[in-house]
Amino acid sequence: MRRVLCIEDDEVTAREIASELTQAGFSVDWVADGREGLVKALSEPWDAITLDRMLPNVDGLAIVTAMRAASVDTPVLMISALSDVDERVRGLRAGGDDYLTKPFASEEMSARLEVLLRRQNAAAAREGVLRFEDLQMDLISRQVQRAGRELKLLPTEFKLLELLMKHPAQVLTRTMIFEAVWGYHFDPGTNLIDVHLGRLRRKVDPPGERALIQTVRGAGYALRGD
């Protein structure tokens, strides 16, 4: 199920967005505070984000600017009561992918989000290659290299690394990884993730190489260059 983060301080608007997107087949998380929204936008994988322009603590422009600075390319639909041209231009230049003014029709909001997702999927399909630091994954040939050295990955290892590379620097919880790679609800008693991640790490991060796959204690795993 595609995941959307709704960052909106008006409860009525947030419920309207969540209701429409849930009917369209999305899973929607809502946060009303800008600071909390920024943390979630940077630390979790999302298929798309709806972002209010005016928020408490951290405003929408600061959130999308921080996302792009951190190389988080999640599609962002900015939503705002500020409808003049200058404000729309500011939102798009800051990194927003589209700008919708309030009041809006729920069906239009949902349709715009679908368009953003189609654009992103088409771009990824055309490129066909994921890159992070000296790590490269060809999604067509299914070849993986680090610093020019080919890595022989098993299918599950490939899926794990693909998930990490599609969400660089973002912390993926065990539940997220389990559901994305194995396709069913997380069983806290299983050690599948540990076994496969251990094998993947030995191939991606052998002795002498800087570790890219990192454990975030108490949270999950992330692909990081620091």
N, C-alpha and C positions, 0 to 999 in steps of 0.2 A: 504494500500500500504506500502511495506517495505521501510524504510528510511535508506539511506546510506550517511554518511558524508565523503566527499572527501577533504583531507587536502593535497594540492599540489600547489607548487608555480609556476610551469610551466604551462602556460595557455593552450598550445597545448595538453599536456598530460592530463590535467584536463578535457578538452573538449572531448577528446577521451574516457576517463573513463566514463564521464557523459552520452555520447551518447550511449555507449554500455550497460550501466546499465539501462538507461531509456528504451531502447528497450527490455530489459529483465524484465521489469515491476517494476523497483525500482524508488523511488523518491530520487533525488540526490541533496544535498546541497554542494556547493564548497566554501572553504576558502583557501586563498593563504598564510596566515600568521600563523606561528606556535603558537604565543600567542593567537590569536583569535581561532585557531583550538582547543587548549587545553581547553579554556573556553567553547566552544560548546560541546566538547567531554564529559566534566564533568557535564554540566548543562542541557543537553537535552537527551531524549531517542533515541537511534539509534539501528537499527538492525545490522549494521556493519559499519566499518570505513576502508577506504583505506588511508594509511598514508605514505607520502613521508619521506624518511630518512633525507634528508638535507633540512631544512626550515629556513627562516629568523626568528630571535628573539628567538624562542624555537625550538630545533630540534626534530626529530621524536622519538629518544630514550627517551628524557626527557618527551615527551607527553605520550607515552605508559607506562613509569615507573610511572608517576603521576596518570594515570588512574587506574593501578592495585593497587597502594597504597591507592587509594580512594575506592577500592572494586568495581570499574566499570568493569564488565566482558564482555563488548561488543566485539565481534570478530574483530580483527584487522589484515588486510592484509597490511604488510609493502611493500613499493615499492621504489626501490633505484637503482641508477647507480653504487653503491658500491657493487660489485659482488663477492669479495673474501670470502672465507669460514669464516674467523674471523668476518667479518662484519655481515654476515648472522647469525652466532651464537650469536653475541651481540644483534641483533634485536630480536631473538627468546627468549633469556634469559631475556631480559628486559620486556617481556610480549606480544610480537607479536605472533599471531597464525600461520602466514604463511609469507613467504618472497619471493617476486617476483622481479627479476632484470630487469632493463631497458636495451635496448628496449624490449618490450613484445608484445605479440599478445593479442588484446582486448578480443578475445574469451576465451583465457586461464585465463585472469584476472577475467572475469565474472564467469567462471567455478570454479575457486578456491574460490571465494566468496560464491558461492552456496554450496560448500562442507563445508565451515566453518559454514554456517547457519544450514546445516543438522546435523552436529556434535553437535552444541549447542542445537538444538531442541531435538535430541535423548537423550542427557544427561539430559535435563530438564524432558523429559518424563519418563526416568528411575528413577530419583529421586522423582519426583511428589510432592515435598514439598518445599515451599518457607519459608525462615526464615529471620527475622530482629529483632535484640535485643531479647526481650522475646515474640515476636509475631511470630506465626507459622500458615501457611496455607497449608492444604493438598489438592492438586488439584484433587485428585482422589475421596476421600470421601467428599470433599467440606466442611471439618470441619476447623474452625478457632479458635485458642486459643491465649490468652495473659496471660502469667505467669501461665499457667495451667488452666485458666478460659475460658470455652467455650463461644464463641461469636455467637449469632444467627443472621446471616446476611441475608438480602433479596438478590435476584439474582443480582440486579444492584449494591448494596453495595459490594457484593462479587467481581464483575468485577472491581469496582473502586479500592478496596484494592489490588486486584491481579495486576492491572496496577502499582500502587504505589510500591508494593513489588518487582516487576520485574525491577524497575528502582530506587533502593534506593539512597537517597541523591541527586537525580537529580530533577531539577525543571520541572514540567509538566505544560504547559500553559493550559488555559481553552479550547483553540481550540484543542490541542492534546488530552485532556481528553474526550472532547465531541465526537470527531471523533473515538477514540479508543473504547469507551464504548457504545455510541449510534449508531455509524456507519454511520453518515452523517454529512454534513458540519455544523460548529458551527453557531448558531443563537445568536448573541450578546444580543438579547432581552429576552432570556429565563433564568429562574432561576433554571433549572433542576439540574445543578451542585451544586448550593448552597444548595438546599433542600436535595439531596442525601448525599453530603459530610457532612452536618450538622448531619444527622442521623447516618452516619458512625462514625463520631467523638465521638458522645455520647456513642457509644458502644466500640470503641477502646480506647478512652481516657477519661474514666469517672473521676469524681472528685477524687483527691488523687493520680492518676496515672500521670507519666510524659508524656506530650503530644508528640506523635510521628508524627501525621499528622499536618504539619505546613503550614501556609499561608506565601508565599513569596510576600510581598507587591509589586504590579505593575508587577508581573511576573507570578505567578501561585501557585502551591502547591507542596510540597515535603514530603517524608517520611524521617525524620531525628531523630537522637538520641541525638542531642545536645540541 
